[in-house]
C-alpha cells in the first residue's frame, strides 16, 4: 500500500514536470504575473526589483536581515515559496520568478543548469552581500563544514513546483493548497546535502545586524 502511495505521488510529480516543461516560455511570456523587462541603458536591464548588468555579468537586488543568529535553511530568500521566508537569514521583496528571468538573460544554459541543480561549479557563481562600507562573500556569512553550492545559499526554484507556486496563482498562499505537504516534504529532502546535513548556522560575528538593509549581488564568471 505504501509503495502504491509513493507511485501515485511520483506520477503527480511527473505530471507537474511535464506541464512545466511545456510551459517554459512562461518565464519570458507577457503574462499578467510577470514584470516587464526594462532596458535601463545598453547592457543594463531591470526586471521588477532586480537589476541585470550584462557587462559585469551580475544581478543585484535589495534585501534586509531577518535573522543574524542560529540555524537557517538558506542565506537568502526571494518572494515565492512563502514557507521558506521564516527559514532564511536575508529576505528580499524581489520575486523569485524575476531572479530566474534575470539569470536566464545572462545565460540561458547556466540558468537551466542551476534550476536543475547540476553541472555548475560554485567557483563560477558567487554571492556578495554589501552594507555600509562592508562587502562579504556568501560562505563567510555562514558556518558549514561541507561544500555549499549556489542553490544551498539561495533557493532558485523547482522544476516540479514552480508552475504551481510562481505561475498564474502567484497571489495565492500555496501553504493552503492540497499539494503543499508533498511540496514541503519533497523540497526538504532535496535540501539535504551529500554530507547528510541541511541548512547551516549564521556566522553572527560577520553578519550585519537584524533589520539592516543590504544589497545582494550574484556574480557569474
N, C-alpha and C positions, 0 to 999 in steps of 0.2 A: 504493500500500500504506500509505503514511504517512497519507494522508487517511482511509482506512478505519479505521486505528487510532484517530485522533482522533475520528472519528464514533462509534466504539464507546465511547470514553471519555466522549464527550458524552452518549450515551444512558444510560450508567451514572449520570452526574451527574444527568441529568433524572429517572431513576428514583428516585434518592435524594431529590431535591427533592420529587417527588410523594408519596413515603412520608412525608416530614416535614410537608408541608402537611396531609396527612390526620391528622397526629399532633400538631398544635399544642396540643391540650388537654393534652399531656404536661407542659407547663410548669406547669400548675395541677392536675394529677392527684394522686392519693394513692398513686402507685406506690412500691415499696419503696426506690427510689433517691432519692426526694425528701424533703427535710426538711419538717417541719410548719411552717406559718405560724402563729407565736405572737403573740397580741395582748398586748404588754407593758403598755400603757395606751392610753388613747384617742389615736389618731393615731400610735402607735409600735408597729412590728412587728419581730419577729426571725425570720429565716429562716436556720437553721444558724448561721454565724458572722457574718452580715450584719444590720445594723440599718437599718430603713427608717423615716425620720421624715417623715410626711406634711406636717406644718405647715411644716417647714423645706425641704421638697422636696429631700431628700438621702438618700443611702445611705452607710453607714460600715462599715469593717471594718479589722482589724489586719493588719499585714504586717511584713516585715523587709527590710533592704537586702542583696541578694545580690551586686550589683556597683555600685561607685561610680566606675568609670572605664572608658574605652574605649567600643566600639560595642555597642549593644543593638538588638533588633528592636522591643521595646515597653518603655515605662516600667514598667508594672505587669502582673503575671501572677496569675491566679486558677486554682485547680486544675481541670484539664480536659484541654486539649491538651498533654500532658506534654513533648513535644519543644520547646515554646516556653519552658519554665521556665528553661533554661540561657541563653536569649537575652534575658532580661528583667532589669531593674535591681532592681525591688522585687517580692518574692514573698509571696503570701498563701496561707494554708492554707484560706481561704474558697473555696467552689466556684463555678465559672463559672455553672453552672445556677442556683444560688441568687441570684447577681447578676442574671441575666436575669429571674428572677421578681420580684426586688426592684424593678427598673426598671419592669417591667410593672405592678406595684401602683401606682406613682406615676402612670404614664401609659402605657396600652397602645399608643396610637398612636405616642408617642415611641419606645417600645421597638421597635416594628416598623420604624420608620424607621432607627433605629440598627443594628438587626440586619441590615438590607438595605443598610447603608452609603449612605444617601441622605437628602437633604432636611433635615438638622439642622445648623444653624449652630453653629460652635464657641463662639460667644458665648452660646449657650443652655445649654451644658453645660461645667462647669469641674471640674477635679480639684485638690484641695488635699491636700498631704502635711504632716502635723504630727508633730513630735517635740520633746521637751523643751519649750522656750518658743517654738519656731520654727514658722512656718506659711509654706509656699512653694507657689505655684501651679505646675501641671504644666510649662508651657513654659519656666519659669525653670530647671527642673532638667535640661533637655536642650539640645543645641546643634544647631539646624536652621535653615537659611536660608529654607526654604519653609514654607507654612502647614500645620499639623498639625490633623487632625480628631480627635475623641474616640477613634475606632477605631484611629488611629495610635499612641495613647498606652496604651490597654488593649484587648486583643483581646476582643471581645464575642461571638464565636462565628460560625458559618457556617450558613446555611440548607441547605447541601448536605451537611454532615458532622456536624452536632450530634447527630442521632438516633443515629448510629453511635458517636460519641465520648462523648456525655453521656447516652445512653439507658440501657437495661437492662443494658448491658455496662459500666457505669461503672467497675467494678473491674478491667477488663481493660486492659492496656497496648496501645493501638491501634498502637504502633510495630511490633508483630508481626503486624498484620492485613494481608491481601493488598492492600487498597486504600490502605495508608499512603503508598506512593510517589506515588500520584495525589493524595491529600490534601495532602501536603507541597508538591508542585510547584504545585498549584492555589492554595494559600494564599500561597506565596512570591511568585507572580505578582500576587496580589491586594494584597500588602503594598507593591508598588511604587507610589509616588505619581505625580501628574501631572508632577512635576519629573524623574522617572526615578530618584529616589533611594528607598532602602528602609532603614528604621531611622534611627538618628542616634547621636551620641556623647553621653555623660553629661556634664553640667556639674559637674565634680569640685569646683569651688570652692564651690558652693552645696549639694552633695549631702551627706546625712548619712553618717557612717562605715559601713563594711561591718559587717554584723551588727546594726546598730541597729534596734530595734523602732520602728515608725511607725504612725500612724493615717492611713488613706486616706479622704477624703471626696469623693464625687462629687455635685456640686450642680447642680440643674436650675432654670432660671428659669421 
